[in-house]
């Protein structure tokens, strides 16, 4: 029986965005917080001052003769460039914004879309905070149009502002670098474009597409700049951090870290010799999960498929000792050699998961592509600290659901960001993982690499080594799968399982770093409303601070 990839129409769908252009009216521009910290109008002189600073920089650094501003808003940059003798033009999707252009410049600004309004060539094209407002396909076409009509493009798009409702295509810096690279445009590392925004980049036409490794390095620097700017823009947080850094407690922490750093080599060797990789038991024996006996009863006598096993957490005396109650278990690994299991052979190496159980079959296939397994083969699927290593988690969950019988069970364990080296990274939005599914993202994806390099806490991950060693390992992620693509708190894990169409039966967060979700494959549409509510019981019982924000913000 052939497999058909589940279309997104079978997932619960979001409400479509408004028609482009109609929403960018007077209210949009003159409401504080939409375009910037204050209303975007001529009466607030900071906007013209900022445009003047940008215009001066462009004139001094690039000396363009003809400039086009894509998404020019009320034409402030066009105005400042024209006042400095540059032949500047601009267009914007908003009829209201163009109506506010200075009277003597209206002939140089027009209403138009970034997709089809560039008709002439220019020395420089600027596009500032525009593409996050466009659907992905339109944004990519806008980039193509800009690269056709100029050899230099000054580009900026926020990588972090998901709060503005019209931001429907917020993407990390590396995404935009790769879009421009398709058209043989590379970042000009000689020009610091941070005078415009910390994520801003000046792209120039290149003879051939730049190598992805160089793009990742450049994106890493830009991502660090964005994080530093966001910290500087929050003085109250800066003050609190300064107080912490100057405290006696922090000095003790620094001493502890120094001592631990000296011991990191012996500790890593001890972990290797004991065959307990930190992915499996990062902080010693976990506490027993409340409700374990009920979960064991659910899995009693089930035929199971484990993804990325064996897992220490499912063994006797650990967090979720379900191996002992299973009827049988097979295992799926992505390769015949992994950093966690060593060498195995698909179909030949036995999967030994419990001393009191018969060995299962070892399978070799991707977690997101179980093509070798027919539909409705297993009664349960287990996955512990595995899904965060998968570039396309929704596709993986769809595959896991496909191989389950009706009412079959899923036992999913994920690392909670608060308890791991990911604690500095933001929780991955569900929308991003939906985009991964729609784009059919593969395991060679390095979209999150700049964020990982900038925010991964190496002090909490001694086996990762130095930053250079860690970067080298991440760049080889297609082979080793050690990188965490996505970051979760308990609610985001529940939302992901819900989006995949499972019926959630149990959710919990348990120290030192675990999220546990038990779900089943429903006969019809799953109703998980009681788990998606800010008053959900699992949030109230969670020991992790970031889980409480859902309850505080209800």
N, C-alpha and C positions, 0 to 999 in steps of 0.2 A: 504494500500500500504506500503510495507516494506521500511525501510530507509537503505541506503548504505552509509557508511562513504566515503567521497570524497577522492580518492587517490591523492598523491602528484603529480602524472603525469598530473593532470588536472590544476595544478598551473603552472605559467611560471617558467621554470627551469633554474638553473644556469649552467654555463659551467663546465664540470667535471674536476677534478684535474689531474695533470700529473701522469704517471705511477710511483709508488713508487720506489725510488732508482735512476732513471735516472736524476732527477733534482738536486741531491746532488753531483755536480761535482766540479771542481776546482773553477769555478766562484762563486758557492754558498759559499764555505768555505772561499774564499779569498776576497770576497766583503764586505767592512765594513758595518755593520748594519744588516747583515743577521744572522750570528751566535751570534754576539756580537758587542760591540762598535768599535772593530778593527778587522782586518782580522784574521781568525782562522788558524794560521800557526806557525811553530816552530820559525820563525824569530821574532815573537812578544813574548818576554819572559814572559809576564804576564800570558799566558795560562798555561805554565808549573808551574809557581809560584802558581797560583790558585789551580791547581791539586795537588801540593805538600802540600798546606795547608789542602785540603780536605783529602788527604791520611794520614797526620799526625793525624788529628782529628779521622779518622776511626780507626787507629791503637790504639790510646790512649783510645778512648771511648768503642770500640767494640771488639778489639783484634781478628779479624777474621783470619782464616788460608787460606781459599779459597774464593775468591771474583770473581763475574762475573759482568762486566759492560755492560748493555744492551744499545745499541746505543752508542758505545764507541768513535765514530768519528775517530780521528787520534791516538787514544790509549794513550792519555796523562795521564789519571788516572791509566790505567793499568801499564804504564811505571813507574809512581811514586810509586805505590804499590810494584811492582817487585823490584825496587831499595831499598825498605825498608824491603825486605825479605818475602813479602806476595805472595802466589801463586795466581796471578790475571790473569783473562782472559777477553776477550771482543769480541763483534761482532757488525757490523754495516751494514746497507743496502747499503751504498755507497762503490762501488768498489774503487773509487778514494781515499776516506778517508783511507781505509784499506791499500792501496798501499803506504800511507805516514807514516805508523807505523814504529817506529825505527827498524832498520834492525835485531837486535838481538832478537826482540820480535815478529816477524811476525808469529812464530809458535804458539803464544798464542792468536792471533786475527784473525778473519775470517769474510767473507762476509755472512750475514744472516739476516733474518727477525725476529722481536720480537715475531712473532706469532708462529714460529715453530723451533727455533734454540737452545732452551735450552734442552740439553739432559742429564745433570748430576746435582747432588745436590751441593749446595754451602752454606757456613756459612752466606754469605751476598750477596745479589744482589742489584746493584745500577742501577737506571734508571733516568737519569737527562735530562729534557727537550726533551723528545722523543715522548710521547704519544699524544701531541697536533698535531703532524705531521701525525697521523694515523686516518683513519675513526673510528667512535665510536666502531663498532663491533670488529674491529681488536685491538683497544686499550684495550677493555675489555678482549679479549682473551689473549693479552700480559700480563695483570695483572694476569689472571688465571694461565698462565704458570709460572710466577715468584713465585706465592704463592705455587705452587706444588713443586718447586725445592729449596726452602729456607724457613727458619723460620723467616728471617728478610729481609726486603726490604727497602732500602733508596730511596725515590721517590720524584721527583719534576716535575711539569708541570705548565707553566705560566698560571695564571688565567686572564690575562689582555692584552696580546700582540696579538691583532687582525690584526696588520698591515702587518706582515710577510706573504706573499702569501701561504707558505707551512703549515701554522698553520690552519688546517681545523677542529680541534677538541679542541678549547680552551674552557675550562670548569672551573667553580669555584671550590675552594678547597673542598667544601662539596660533590660535585659530586664524586671526587676521593675517599674521605673517605668512601662513600657508596659503591663504586665498590669494594674496598678492604674488606669492612664489609661483602659482600656477601660470601667471602671465609674465613670468621672468622679471619680476620686480623684487629687489632686495632692500633691506633697511640700510640707510647710509649711517654707519656707526660713527662717522666723523662729525655728524651734526646732532647736537643734543637738543631735542625738540621738547624738553620738559618745560620750556617757557610757556608752552601751550597747555599741557597736561602731563602728568607723570607717565601716562601710557602712550603718549603721542609718538609717532614715528614718521620720519621723512623717508619715503620710498623712492628709489631711482631705478630706471630700466637697466637690466643687466643682460649680459650676453647669453646666460643660461640660468635656469632656476637655481637659487642658492641651496646648498646641502641642508638637510633637516637638522643636523647636529648644530650647525651655526645658528639656525633659527631658534633652537631650544635654548642655547646659551644667551642669545639676545633677549628672548622672552623672559628668561630667569631674571635678568637685570631689570627689565621693565616692571616685572611683577613685584620685585623688592622695592622699587621706587614707588609704586602705587601703595604698597603696604605702609611705607614710611610716611608718605603724604597723608594717608588716612589717619595715622597716629598723630601727626603734627596738627591736623585739623580738629583734634579732640583734646584741648588743653586740660580739661578736667581729668581725663584718663592719664595724660602725661604726668600730671601732678601726683596722682595716686601711684603711678609706676615709680616715679622718682623717690617718693617716700618709702616704697617697698625696697628699692635698690639700696637705699641708705640705711636700712634698718639692720639691727643686730641679727635678726632671724635670717635675712638674706645672706649675710656674711657667713653664717653657719651652713646655709645651703650651698654656697660657693665652695666652702671647705669640703663638704660632703661630696660634691661633684668632682672636685679635684682628686679626692681619694678614690672615688669610684672609677675615674678615668684611668688611674694607674692600674686598677685591677681588672679593667675591661677585657684585656687579652686572656688572662686566666679564667675569667668568668665565661667567656665565649667558648674556650676550650672545654671547660667542664660541661657546658650545655651540649657540646658536640659529642663528648664521650658518653654522656648519659642518654644520648639520643632523644633529648627533650628540646626541640627547637622552640625559641621563645614564641613563635606563632601559636604553638600548642599550649604551653604552660608559661606565659610570660612573667607571672608574679607568684609562682608557687601554687599550692593547692587552692583551687577556688572553693568558695563556700557552696553548700548544696542549695540548689534552686528550690524555692518554695513551690509546691505543687508537683514535685518530681514523681511521686507515686501515681498521681492522676495521669501524668504524661506517659509513664511506663505502661499503665493499663491500656492507653490508646495504642501503643506500639506492640503490645503483647502478641506474639505469634505472627508478626508481619514479615513479608518478604521485602527486603530493603535494597535500595541503591544508594551508596554513599558517593558524594562528589568530593574528591580530594582527600580521602581517608588514608590510613586510619587516624581517628582523632582521639587524643588523650581525654578530652572532655566527655566522651561517651563511654569511657571505660569504667570499671568498678571503682567505687570510692571517689568519683569525680563529680563534676557539676551535674551532668545528665547521664547517669549510667543506664543507657537504653540498649547497649549491645547485648546485655545478659538476657533481655526479654524477646529479642528478635528471633524469628524462625531461621532466617538466613540473610546474608548481606553480600552483595557484589560491590565493586569499587571502580570509580572512573578517575583516571589521571590524564592530564593533557599531553604527557610525553612518557617515554620509557625510562627517562631519568629526570628526577626533580631534586631540588635542593633539600626537600623534606624527606623523601623516601629512598633516595639512592636509585639504583638500577632495578627495573622490573621488566617483564615481558608480557605484553597483552595476550591473554588466553592461555599462557603457560605458567606465569607466576601466580601462586595461590594468594588470595586476599585473606590474611589471618587477622581477624578483628577481635576475637575473644577466645581465651583458652578452653572454654567449655562448649564451643560451637564449631561445626564443620567449616572449613575454609570456603570462601566464595570465589568468584571469578574476577580476575583483574582485567578491566577494559581500558583501552587507550583511545580517548576522543576528547574533544573540547567540551567544557561544561556548557557552552552555549550551542553545541551542535552534536546531539546524541543520535546521529543518523543511523548508527549500527543497532540501535535499540528500537524495536517495534512499539507502536502505541500501546498503552494500557498494559505494560509488562510488570510493573512493580506496585506494591501496596503502600510503600513509603519511600521518601527521598530524604536523606540526611546531608547536611552541609554545615561544617563548622569552620569559621574563619577562612572562607573560600571566596564568597561572592564579591568581597571588596577587591579581590585580585582580578576580577572579570571586567573587561572593558565595556561589555554590553549586558548589564544585569537583567534587564527586562527580557531580552532574548533568551538568556539562560533560564530564567524562571518559566518562560513559556515552554521551553524544551522539557524542563522537569515536570511541568504539569502534563505535558503530552504523554510522557511515559508512565504516568500514574493511572491506576484504575479510578473509576468514579468513586468519590469519597476517600480516595487515597490521601495519605498524610504527608505534610512537609514539616521537617524539623530544621529550622534555620538558626544558626548562631553567627552573629556578626560582632566585630569589635566596636565598642562605644568610644567615640572620639575623646571623651573626657578622660579615659583611662589609658590612652595609648600615646605613641609618638605623634599622632595626628591632631593633638589637642589644639594646636594653633590654626589648623585649617578650618575653613567654614564647612558646614554641613552641605553636601551636594544637593542642589535643588532637584526635586522630582522632574521638573521640566527638562533639565539637562539629560537625565537618564532616558526620558521619552525621546529626546532628539537623538540620542545614541541609537535607540531602537529604529527610529525612522530612517536614519542615515546608514543603517546596517554596519555600525562601527565594528571593526575587527580587533583582534588581539595585538596588532602592531601599533595601535593608537597610543600617542604620547601627548595628547591634549593637556593632561594635568601635570606634565613633567615640570614646567616652570613653577607652578604652585608647590609641588612636592619639594623641589630643591630649595625653595625660599622658606618654607614653613615647617618642614619635617624636623622634629626635635631629635637630633643625633645623640644627645646625651641620654635619651631614654631608649636608644637602639644601638648598644655597643657593637653588635656584630656587623652593623652597616659600615663601620670604619670611618675614615675621614670623609669630608664633603666630596673630594675628587673621587674616592673609591665608591662612594654612594652614587654619585652621578654616573659613573661608568656602569654600575650595576643596573641603574634605572634605564640607561640607554639600551641595555641588552634585555629589556623586560620581555620582549617577544620570546626569548629563550628561557628566562628564569622565572618569570611571573611573580617577582618579589614585591613589585610596587602596588600600593593601594591606589587604585584609580579613583574610588569614591569614598566619601566619609559620611558616617551615619551617627545620628542619635536614635533613640528608641522610636519616636514618632515617625521619623523619616523611613525607618525600616518597615514599620507597619504600613505606611502609605505606599511604599514600593510593592509590598506583597499584595496589598489591596488592588493596586493598579494592574497587577498581573492577573487578577481575576480569582485569587484564592479567597476562601472564607477563613478569616482569622479566628482561631479558637483560644489562643493564649498568647500573651505578650508580657515580657518582664525584662527588667534590667538588673544585673547582679554584679557586685564587685568581684574581682578588681576591674573588669573591662568588658563584660559580656552583655549582648542583647540577644534574647531568645524569643523566637516567634514560632508558634505551632499553628499550622493552617491545614485546610483540606481542599481537595478539588471538588467544587460544588456541581450539582446537576444543572443548576441555572445560574442566574446572576447573584453574586455574593453581596450581602448587606453587612458591611463592617462599621456602620455608623457609631456603634457604642465604643469602638476602639479608636475612632478618628475624632472623638470629642475631647476638648481640653480638660474635661473632668474624668477622663478615662482612668480606671483604677491603677493601671500600671504606671502612669505618670506620677500619681500620688505616692507610690511605693518606691519610685526610682531613687537610688542614692546619688545620681549624677545631676550636677547643677544645671547643665544645659537643657535637661528634660523639663525643669520647672518653668522655663520661659513660656511654655505653651499654656500652663495653668495661670501664670501671672498676666499673660496677655489676652486672656479669654474675654 
